[in-house]
Amino acid sequence: MTDSAAAQLTATTPSPSGPKVLYLCNSNRGKSQMAAALHKLRAPDWQVYSAGVKVAEPGNSGDVNREAAASLHEIGADMSDGTPTPVDPQLAAEMDYVVIVGGADYAGPAIRWEIEDPSVRGVEGKERLRQLRDDIDSRVQALIAEAT
């Protein structure tokens, strides 16, 4: 892991002592950041990380998705301090759980959550993000319950 990536992860991650989980998506701007923020809200004793498998690709740069952050804020979760970070295979190997949120292409051992985008059903805007949030939140809570 590069020093800057480690600094970013350290800066955004509290120092709990529970199980370690890494959430992955392609850009690390939306779904994986949402999952990490929800997990921190639901189980603050866990060590929670998020990363992307294609962060450096064109179209995947920038800050976290502001609409996604707003949907989390509605329920008391916060991803506004998240920074899109590329996945570090060494960090992933140290996790108790690696969860792929959506269609990210990752070769390591992981749990894959196929998240249907509500836009395929014609749901857009704030309601789309709320439905994504609620789907991810229920999966996060199930993972926490299964692990305890």
C-alpha positions as CSV (number, residue, x, y, z in Angstrom):
1,M,0.0,0.0,0.0
2,T,1.3,3.4,-0.8
3,D,1.9,5.9,2.0
4,S,-0.8,8.2,0.6
5,A,-3.3,5.4,0.3
6,A,-2.6,4.3,3.9
7,A,-2.9,7.8,5.1
8,Q,-6.3,8.2,3.4
9,L,-7.6,5.0,4.9
10,T,-6.2,5.9,8.3
11,A,-7.6,9.4,8.2
12,T,-11.1,8.2,7.4
13,T,-11.2,5.1,9.6
14,P,-11.6,5.1,13.3
15,S,-9.5,2.7,15.5
16,P,-12.0,0.0,16.4
17,S,-10.9,-3.5,17.3
18,G,-13.7,-5.6,15.8
19,P,-13.8,-7.6,12.6
20,K,-12.4,-6.1,9.4
21,V,-14.5,-5.5,6.3
22,L,-13.6,-4.0,2.9
23,Y,-16.4,-2.9,0.5
24,L,-15.5,-2.7,-3.2
25,C,-17.1,-1.2,-6.2
26,N,-15.7,0.1,-9.5
27,S,-15.2,3.8,-8.8
28,N,-15.4,3.9,-5.0
29,R,-17.6,7.0,-5.3
30,G,-21.0,5.5,-4.6
31,K,-22.1,2.0,-3.5
32,S,-18.9,0.9,-1.7
33,Q,-18.8,4.3,0.1
34,M,-22.4,3.9,1.0
35,A,-21.9,0.4,2.4
36,A,-18.9,1.5,4.5
37,A,-20.7,4.5,5.9
38,L,-23.8,2.4,6.8
39,H,-21.6,-0.3,8.3
40,K,-19.9,2.3,10.5
41,L,-23.3,3.5,11.6
42,R,-24.6,0.0,12.4
43,A,-21.4,-1.5,13.9
44,P,-18.9,1.1,15.0
45,D,-16.7,-1.5,16.6
46,W,-15.8,-3.0,13.2
47,Q,-12.8,-1.8,11.1
48,V,-14.5,-0.7,7.9
49,Y,-12.8,0.2,4.6
50,S,-13.9,0.9,1.1
51,A,-12.1,1.0,-2.2
52,G,-12.6,0.8,-6.0
53,V,-11.2,-1.6,-8.6
54,K,-11.2,1.1,-11.4
55,V,-10.7,4.3,-9.6
56,A,-8.1,5.6,-12.0
57,E,-10.1,5.0,-15.2
58,P,-11.6,8.0,-17.1
59,G,-15.0,8.9,-15.7
60,N,-14.3,7.4,-12.3
61,S,-12.3,10.2,-10.7
62,G,-13.6,12.9,-8.4
63,D,-15.3,13.1,-5.1
64,V,-17.9,10.7,-3.6
65,N,-21.4,10.9,-5.1
66,R,-23.1,13.8,-3.4
67,E,-26.6,12.5,-4.0
68,A,-25.6,9.2,-2.4
69,A,-24.1,11.1,0.5
70,A,-27.3,13.1,0.9
71,S,-29.4,9.9,1.0
72,L,-27.2,8.6,3.9
73,H,-27.4,11.9,5.7
74,E,-31.2,11.4,5.9
75,I,-30.7,8.4,8.2
76,G,-27.7,9.6,10.2
77,A,-24.8,8.0,8.2
78,D,-22.0,10.0,6.7
79,M,-19.8,9.3,3.7
80,S,-19.0,13.0,2.9
81,D,-15.4,12.6,4.1
82,G,-14.8,9.5,1.9
83,T,-12.1,9.7,-0.8
84,P,-12.1,7.4,-3.8
85,T,-9.2,5.0,-3.2
86,P,-7.9,2.1,-5.4
87,V,-8.1,-1.3,-3.9
88,D,-4.9,-2.5,-2.3
89,P,-4.5,-6.3,-2.6
90,Q,-2.4,-6.5,0.6
91,L,-5.1,-4.7,2.6
92,A,-7.8,-6.9,1.0
93,A,-5.8,-10.0,2.1
94,E,-5.9,-8.8,5.7
95,M,-9.8,-8.5,5.8
96,D,-12.2,-10.9,7.5
97,Y,-14.7,-10.0,4.8
98,V,-14.4,-8.5,1.3
99,V,-17.7,-7.5,-0.1
100,I,-18.2,-6.6,-3.8
101,V,-21.1,-4.1,-4.0
102,G,-22.4,-4.4,-7.6
103,G,-20.6,-5.5,-10.7
104,A,-17.0,-4.7,-9.8
105,D,-14.5,-7.2,-11.3
106,Y,-12.3,-8.5,-8.5
107,A,-10.4,-11.8,-8.6
108,G,-9.8,-12.3,-4.9
109,P,-12.1,-14.2,-2.5
110,A,-15.2,-12.1,-1.8
111,I,-18.9,-12.0,-1.1
112,R,-20.7,-10.5,-4.1
113,W,-23.9,-8.5,-3.6
114,E,-25.8,-8.1,-6.9
115,I,-27.4,-4.7,-6.4
116,E,-30.2,-3.9,-8.8
117,D,-30.2,-0.3,-9.8
118,P,-33.7,1.1,-9.3
119,S,-33.3,3.1,-12.5
120,V,-34.0,-0.2,-14.4
121,R,-37.5,0.1,-13.0
122,G,-37.8,3.8,-13.9
123,V,-37.0,5.1,-10.4
124,E,-34.7,8.2,-10.6
125,G,-33.4,11.0,-8.5
126,K,-33.5,11.1,-4.8
127,E,-35.9,8.1,-4.6
128,R,-33.4,6.0,-6.6
129,L,-30.6,6.7,-4.1
130,R,-33.0,6.0,-1.2
131,Q,-33.8,2.6,-2.6
132,L,-30.2,1.8,-3.2
133,R,-29.4,3.0,0.3
134,D,-32.1,0.8,1.9
135,D,-31.0,-2.3,-0.1
136,I,-27.4,-1.9,0.9
137,D,-28.3,-1.1,4.5
138,S,-30.4,-4.3,4.8
139,R,-27.4,-6.3,3.4
140,V,-25.0,-4.6,5.8
141,Q,-27.2,-5.4,8.7
142,A,-27.5,-9.0,7.6
143,L,-23.7,-9.4,7.3
144,I,-23.3,-7.9,10.8
145,A,-25.9,-10.2,12.3
146,E,-24.4,-13.3,10.5
147,A,-20.9,-12.4,11.9
148,T,-22.0,-12.0,15.5
